[in-house]
Amino acid sequence: MLGLSACQQLDSTPNVGPCPVAGVLFDAERQVEIVGEELHENVAWTGAIEGVSGFCRYTDDNPITMEIEIDFAFGRGPMADGREKTFSYFVAVTRRDRVVLAKQITPITAKFDSDETVVRLTEEVGGIEIPRATSTVSGTNFEVLVGFELTPEQLAFNRAGKRFRMQVRE
């Protein structure tokens, strides 16, 4: 799926159609690691995908080549064990609203200074190549989705729309 990008080539020929949608898979846009009960003081690590932008290039009957930029925010909570955490995220090319055509999983490491609790990183992914059956197939038939690789428990947490409860002592 990923290789050298034709998006970077200098060519003034307009694309033959719009670019595929680039976005975040809603259920996988955040990752929360909790040690024990689901309370704020038990949070170890968090990750959030804050945005995705994309650029594509295709002419004639050439495949669509695409680059995306992903903005991440990572958090270190009270139960974090250290100053560094490696998360995994995926980039998937899909036939719009249908089937995954290709998926790649990539690690990203957040490193925190001793007093930092939030780190923001931007990841660039180039060389996404989407073959087209014919020259009339448009980029609107595809989408490029990103998200975190989650455990079943993390996915259930996200799908339930849960947020943290603060422990209140009386």
C-alpha angles and dihedrals in degrees: 000000000000125000140116113343125234088193088084095056117107107242127140095200108119120240113263090232146351124305122257115266113265117203151126123279100240097222091051102042094104138035124201125185113197127183108214123327119023097259130131093244090057095058114120105174138356134190130188132183104221100183148345127207128182144194126194141186131201135150136171109348095328120128120261112261117198142184125197135191119210123198115208134186119197128192134203112209134195093274096049114132103216140338100283134063131175116213127185124225133180136221113203131184112210138183095245111277091345130069138354109248097183137355132190126189118209132183121230123188124211114204119195129200113230094268099035122108098171130045125182122204135177119211123197118207116190136175099047104161122195116188118218123212092218138000090259094063108107131210088245087078091068141051134197111217130188132192145140122281100244138192115240088255093052091048091051089049091054095044091050089057091232123174130184124282117214115228107243117197120202 
